[in-house]
């Protein structure tokens, strides 16, 4: 499994994501935001950070990059795509995932360890979170459709929904299941020295959900 990790002006977690991909897969390479070259890449990670300085709103400018055009084409072909924090915001802005990410309910930046529950297995993962616009929102009608289709991927464990996300949603997937976005940072939970290696399971789950090139 070879991952391509997108790099935008302002992104700050692409190197951590690159290292996590190397641990969880067979290799990884950076993909500059102006490039459409995904040759030799099986899946794509859109990392956390502040792409384009989060001007207008988080992810609103990054969604128009040439690299994201290539990601949309790859996703339509079944390639696994993982969006982390700002990457989740970018995927929602691009229409590759349903819903939107709003300002945290207390209007403060959050940086803390969070427990999230994998919806299908019920397994609890301990993964850091750090964001100012991480409150997941979708209208009730859309949420009901997502629940019925199994598109909720992760929920915050009881007492860990610090941003006020509707229905405790921490991560969602597209209808096909190959595009996954979540707010907590699995790339910061891949080494025992950080206190948790649970993040590796997120990368493994994302890879397994797509059709490898």
C-alpha positions as CSV (number, residue, x, y, z in Angstrom):
1,X,0.0,0.0,0.0
2,X,1.6,3.2,-1.2
3,X,0.0,6.4,0.1
4,X,0.2,9.9,-1.4
5,X,0.1,12.7,1.2
6,X,-1.1,16.0,-0.1
7,X,0.9,19.1,0.9
8,X,-0.8,22.6,0.8
9,X,0.6,26.0,1.7
10,X,-0.1,26.2,5.5
11,X,-0.4,22.5,6.2
12,X,1.6,21.4,9.2
13,X,1.0,17.7,9.7
14,X,2.0,16.3,6.3
15,X,5.3,15.0,7.7
16,X,3.6,13.2,10.6
17,X,1.1,11.8,8.1
18,X,3.9,10.6,5.9
19,X,5.6,8.8,8.7
20,X,2.3,7.2,9.8
21,X,1.7,6.0,6.3
22,X,5.2,4.5,6.2
23,X,4.4,2.6,9.5
24,X,1.0,1.4,8.4
25,X,1.8,0.7,4.7
26,X,4.6,-0.1,2.3
27,X,5.6,3.5,1.7
28,X,4.4,7.1,1.0
29,X,5.3,10.2,-0.9
30,X,4.3,13.9,-0.7
31,X,2.1,15.3,-3.4
32,X,2.3,19.1,-3.9
33,X,-1.0,20.9,-4.1
34,X,-0.4,22.1,-7.7
35,X,0.3,18.5,-8.9
36,X,-2.2,16.1,-10.5
37,X,0.4,13.3,-10.5
38,X,-0.9,10.4,-8.5
39,X,1.1,7.7,-10.5
40,X,2.3,4.9,-8.3
41,X,-0.1,5.9,-5.4
42,X,-2.7,3.5,-4.1
43,X,-4.4,5.8,-1.7
44,X,-4.4,9.5,-0.7
45,X,-4.2,11.2,2.7
46,X,-5.2,14.8,3.1
47,X,-3.5,15.9,6.3
48,X,-4.2,18.3,9.0
49,X,-3.0,21.9,9.2
50,X,-4.3,25.2,8.0
51,X,-4.4,24.9,4.2
52,X,-4.1,28.3,2.6
53,X,-4.2,29.8,6.1
54,X,-7.9,28.8,6.4
55,X,-8.8,32.0,4.7
56,X,-12.6,32.3,3.9
57,X,-13.2,29.2,6.0
58,X,-11.3,26.0,6.7
59,X,-10.7,23.9,3.5
60,X,-12.6,26.3,1.3
61,X,-9.7,27.3,-1.0
62,X,-7.8,23.9,-0.9
63,X,-10.8,22.2,-2.4
64,X,-10.1,24.0,-5.7
65,X,-6.4,22.8,-6.0
66,X,-5.3,20.7,-9.0
67,X,-4.3,17.9,-6.5
68,X,-7.9,17.8,-5.2
69,X,-9.2,17.4,-8.8
70,X,-7.0,14.3,-9.1
71,X,-8.2,13.1,-5.7
72,X,-11.8,13.4,-6.7
73,X,-11.1,11.3,-9.8
74,X,-9.2,8.7,-7.8
75,X,-12.0,8.5,-5.3
76,X,-14.6,8.0,-8.0
77,X,-12.4,5.1,-9.2
78,X,-12.5,3.5,-5.7
79,X,-9.1,4.5,-4.4
80,X,-9.0,4.9,-0.5
81,X,-8.9,8.5,0.6
82,X,-8.3,9.6,4.2
83,X,-8.9,13.2,5.4
84,X,-7.6,14.2,8.8
85,X,-8.8,17.3,10.6
86,X,-8.3,20.0,8.0
87,X,-8.3,17.2,5.4
88,X,-11.8,16.3,6.7
89,X,-12.8,19.9,6.2
90,X,-11.4,19.9,2.7
91,X,-13.3,16.7,1.7
92,X,-16.6,18.2,3.0
93,X,-16.0,21.4,1.1
94,X,-15.2,19.4,-2.0
95,X,-18.5,17.5,-1.7
96,X,-16.6,14.2,-1.3
97,X,-18.1,13.7,2.1
98,X,-21.5,14.8,3.5
99,X,-22.0,17.5,6.1
100,X,-19.8,20.4,7.3
101,X,-17.4,21.3,10.1
102,X,-18.4,24.4,12.2
103,X,-16.7,26.4,14.9
104,X,-16.4,24.4,18.2
105,X,-19.4,25.0,20.4
106,X,-17.3,26.9,23.0
107,X,-15.6,28.9,20.2
108,X,-12.2,27.8,21.5
109,X,-9.3,25.8,20.0
110,X,-9.2,22.3,21.4
111,X,-6.0,20.3,22.0
112,X,-6.4,17.1,24.0
113,X,-6.5,13.3,23.9
114,X,-9.9,11.9,22.9
115,X,-11.5,8.5,22.9
116,X,-13.4,7.6,19.8
117,X,-15.5,4.5,19.1
118,X,-15.3,2.7,15.7
119,X,-19.0,2.4,14.8
120,X,-18.9,-1.1,13.3
121,X,-16.7,-2.9,15.7
122,X,-17.4,-0.9,18.9
123,X,-13.6,-0.7,19.5
124,X,-12.4,2.4,21.4
125,X,-9.4,4.2,20.1
126,X,-7.3,6.8,22.0
127,X,-6.3,9.6,19.5
128,X,-5.3,13.3,20.0
129,X,-7.6,16.0,18.7
130,X,-6.6,19.7,17.9
131,X,-8.9,22.0,16.1
132,X,-11.0,25.1,16.2
133,X,-13.6,24.2,13.6
134,X,-14.3,20.5,14.4
135,X,-18.0,20.5,15.2
136,X,-19.6,18.1,12.7
137,X,-23.0,19.2,11.4
138,X,-25.6,17.9,9.0
139,X,-29.4,18.4,8.8
140,X,-31.5,15.8,10.5
141,X,-32.8,14.3,7.3
142,X,-29.3,13.8,5.9
143,X,-28.1,12.4,9.2
144,X,-30.9,9.8,9.2
145,X,-29.9,8.8,5.7
146,X,-26.2,8.5,6.7
147,X,-27.1,6.4,9.7
148,X,-29.2,4.1,7.6
149,X,-26.4,3.7,5.1
150,X,-23.7,3.1,7.7
151,X,-21.8,6.3,6.8
152,X,-20.9,7.2,10.4
153,X,-17.4,5.8,10.9
154,X,-16.4,7.1,14.4
155,X,-18.2,8.7,17.3
156,X,-16.7,10.4,20.4
157,X,-16.9,8.2,23.5
158,X,-19.1,9.5,26.3
159,X,-17.6,12.6,27.8
160,X,-15.2,13.2,24.9
161,X,-17.3,15.2,22.5
162,X,-15.6,18.5,23.3
163,X,-16.5,20.3,20.1
164,X,-20.3,19.7,20.2
165,X,-20.5,17.5,17.1
166,X,-24.1,16.4,16.3
167,X,-24.7,12.8,17.4
168,X,-21.2,12.6,18.8
169,X,-19.9,12.1,15.2
170,X,-16.1,12.2,15.0
171,X,-15.7,10.8,11.5
172,X,-17.8,9.8,8.4
173,X,-17.4,8.0,5.1
174,X,-18.9,8.4,1.7
175,X,-21.6,6.1,0.4
176,X,-19.1,3.8,-1.4
177,X,-17.1,3.6,1.8
178,X,-13.7,4.4,0.3
179,X,-13.5,8.1,1.4
180,X,-13.1,8.6,5.1
181,X,-12.7,11.8,7.1
182,X,-12.3,12.3,10.9
183,X,-11.3,15.2,13.1
184,X,-8.9,13.5,15.6
185,X,-5.3,12.9,14.4
186,X,-4.4,9.2,14.0
187,X,-1.0,10.2,12.6
188,X,-0.1,11.4,16.1
189,X,-0.9,8.0,17.6
190,X,1.4,5.6,15.8
191,X,4.3,5.3,18.2
192,X,4.4,3.9,21.8
193,X,6.3,7.0,22.9
194,X,3.2,9.1,22.2
195,X,1.1,6.9,24.5
196,X,-1.0,5.2,21.9
197,X,-0.6,3.3,18.6
198,X,-4.3,3.2,18.0
199,X,-3.9,5.5,15.0
200,X,-2.4,2.8,12.9
201,X,-5.8,1.0,13.0
202,X,-7.4,4.1,11.3
203,X,-4.9,3.9,8.4
204,X,-5.4,0.2,8.1
205,X,-9.2,0.6,8.0
206,X,-9.0,3.4,5.4
207,X,-6.7,1.2,3.2
208,X,-9.0,-1.8,3.5
209,X,-12.1,0.2,2.5
210,X,-10.7,1.2,-1.0
211,X,-9.9,-0.6,-4.2
212,X,-6.1,-0.5,-4.5
213,X,-4.7,0.6,-7.8
